[in-house]
Amino acid sequence: MTMNVVIISGTVFGAAEEVAHHAAQILAEAGLDVTYKTRVSYSELLALDADVLLFVTSTTGMGELPETLQPLVHALREQPPQQWHGLLAGVIALGDACYGEDFCAGGEMIRELYAELGVVELQDMLRLDASETVNPERDAEPWLAEFAASLTV
Ligand SMILES: Cc1cc2nc3c(=O)[nH]c(=O)nc-3n(C[C@H](O)[C@H](O)[C@H](O)COP(=O)(O)O)c2cc1C
C-alpha cells in the first residue's frame, strides 16, 4: 500500500512554502502519494486521512508560529484527533540562528504538538538557517531522501 503523505506549511514570506512544494515533488518522485495544500483547516486536514504528516514551518516574531498556522495548531490542541495516535511524521523548520534561543522555535512547537497527540517523529527535525543558506529547498534534499527511504522500504 502506498502511503499518503500530507504536507502542511506555515510561512510569512514564502520560503517555507517553496520548501514544502519541493518536498512534495521529491516525495512524489520517490513513489509516495502526496497531498500539499498551502492552507488547510482542521476539518479539511482530518478528511485527508494522512498516513504520514510533514509540517514545514518558519518562525516569526520572537519564536512564534506564522499566523497562517496558528488556528490549525490551536484546533488540534483543543480537539486532539484520536486517530493520529501513532501517526508517523516529520518537521522541517526554517529559522535564523541570529534569534538565539528562539532559533526554529516554530518547528519546536510542532514537535511539542506531535508529542501531545502521540504522533511519532520519524527522524530529527531539520533546521534550515536563513543566515547560512540561500537555497533551503536544495538543503532539505538529503533530509527528504532519508524521510522517503524510511517510508518506502
Ligand atoms: C520579523 C521576523 C521575525 C523572525 N523571528 C524568528 C525567530 O524567532 N526564530 C527564528 O529562528 N527565525 C526567525 N525569523 C527568521 C525566519 O524564520 C526565516 O527568515 C525564514 O526563512 C522565513 O521563512 P518564510 O519566508 O517561510 O516566512 C524571523 C524573521 C523575521 C522577518
The ligand as an SDF file (V2000), in Angstrom:
LIG
                    3D

 31 33  0  0  0  0  0  0  0  0999 V2000
   10.1460   39.6150   11.8590 C   0  0  0  0  0  0  0  0  0  0  0  0
   10.8950   38.3100   11.8120 C   0  0  0  0  0  0  0  0  0  0  0  0
   10.9750   37.5420   12.9520 C   0  0  0  0  0  0  0  0  0  0  0  0
   11.6680   36.3130   12.9590 C   0  0  0  0  0  0  0  0  0  0  0  0
   11.7620   35.5630   14.1210 N   0  0  0  0  0  0  0  0  0  0  0  0
   12.4700   34.4210   14.1130 C   0  0  0  0  0  0  0  0  0  0  0  0
   12.6150   33.6420   15.3130 C   0  0  0  0  0  0  0  0  0  0  0  0
   12.1150   33.9830   16.3830 O   0  0  0  0  0  0  0  0  0  0  0  0
   13.3300   32.4880   15.2470 N   0  0  0  0  0  0  0  0  0  0  0  0
   13.9140   32.0500   14.0970 C   0  0  0  0  0  0  0  0  0  0  0  0
   14.5540   31.0010   14.0970 O   0  0  0  0  0  0  0  0  0  0  0  0
   13.7880   32.7650   12.9300 N   0  0  0  0  0  0  0  0  0  0  0  0
   13.0950   33.9240   12.9170 C   0  0  0  0  0  0  0  0  0  0  0  0
   12.9710   34.6430   11.7470 N   0  0  0  0  0  0  0  0  0  0  0  0
   13.6270   34.1400   10.5220 C   0  0  0  0  0  0  0  0  0  0  0  0
   12.6610   33.4110    9.5810 C   0  0  0  0  0  0  0  0  0  0  0  0
   12.0300   32.3130   10.2230 O   0  0  0  0  0  0  0  0  0  0  0  0
   13.4550   32.9050    8.3790 C   0  0  0  0  0  0  0  0  0  0  0  0
   13.9600   34.0170    7.6620 O   0  0  0  0  0  0  0  0  0  0  0  0
   12.6470   32.0180    7.4480 C   0  0  0  0  0  0  0  0  0  0  0  0
   13.4810   31.5220    6.4340 O   0  0  0  0  0  0  0  0  0  0  0  0
   11.4710   32.7600    6.8200 C   0  0  0  0  0  0  0  0  0  0  0  0
   10.6770   31.8400    6.1350 O   0  0  0  0  0  0  0  0  0  0  0  0
    9.2830   32.2610    5.4360 P   0  0  0  0  0  0  0  0  0  0  0  0
    9.6440   33.0250    4.2080 O   0  0  0  0  0  0  0  0  0  0  0  0
    8.6210   30.9590    5.1240 O   0  0  0  0  0  0  0  0  0  0  0  0
    8.4930   33.0550    6.4300 O   0  0  0  0  0  0  0  0  0  0  0  0
   12.3040   35.8780   11.7530 C   0  0  0  0  0  0  0  0  0  0  0  0
   12.2090   36.6690   10.5870 C   0  0  0  0  0  0  0  0  0  0  0  0
   11.5240   37.8700   10.6170 C   0  0  0  0  0  0  0  0  0  0  0  0
   11.4830   38.7170    9.3790 C   0  0  0  0  0  0  0  0  0  0  0  0
  1  2  1  0
  2  3  1  0
  2 30  2  0
  3  4  2  0
  4  5  1  0
  4 28  1  0
  5  6  2  0
  6  7  1  0
  6 13  1  0
  7  8  2  0
  7  9  1  0
  9 10  1  0
 10 11  2  0
 10 12  1  0
 12 13  2  0
 13 14  1  0
 14 15  1  0
 14 28  1  0
 15 16  1  0
 16 17  1  0
 16 18  1  0
 18 19  1  0
 18 20  1  0
 20 21  1  0
 20 22  1  0
 22 23  1  0
 23 24  1  0
 24 25  2  0
 24 26  1  0
 24 27  1  0
 28 29  2  0
 29 30  1  0
 30 31  1  0
M  END
$$$$
